[in-house]
Amino acid sequence: MTTDLRTLVLMRHATAEPTGATDVARALTPRGRHEATDTGVWLASQGFAPDHALVSGATRTRESWAAASEAAGWSISVDPDDSLYAAGPDATLDLVRAVPEQARALLVLGHNPTVAYLAQLLSDGAGDPELVRQMALGFPPATAVLMTVGTTWADLDVAGARVVGFRGGRR
């Protein structure tokens, strides 16, 4: 176990079209592009700059990444992960545990209910009570939770992260 803190952001994709050729192909709406941009700006204002990202292969998550990363000025490239599209909380946590240890700031951009459920599972309950309360109210599109992690990614477990920032998307 390391004493160096890592930073984790769990983010839900922004608002997508209600239909598409397939669910995976659903694109962001104009409002969704604006939401993702706003979330990227907010994350940058919190001092967050990922050095690694896990992004679902769905069109709406890839487009959310593009808008957020451009607005935030992030320059890392990502290879979308198709397994994240249908992953539940346990499988998503396994993907986080496989992140290279040299990564210090990780963004996971995926889908609900997985993102919201994983955030609740990882929260140690000792973060800012108002942020934890807001997080419990739901994860609308473009919501992001900022957490600190006091272990390696491989050792991250339930109640292993502290909520230090929360930006709810549209309600």
Secondary structure, 3 states (H helix, E strand, C coil): CCCCCEEEEEEECCCECCCCCCCCCCCECHHHHHHHHHHHHHHHHCCCCCCEEEEECCHHHHHHHHHHHHHHCCCCCCCCEHHHCCCCHHHHHHHHHCCCCCCCEEEEEECCCHHHHHHHHHECCCCCHHHHHHHHCCCCCCCEEEEEECCCCCCCCCCCEEEEEEECCCC
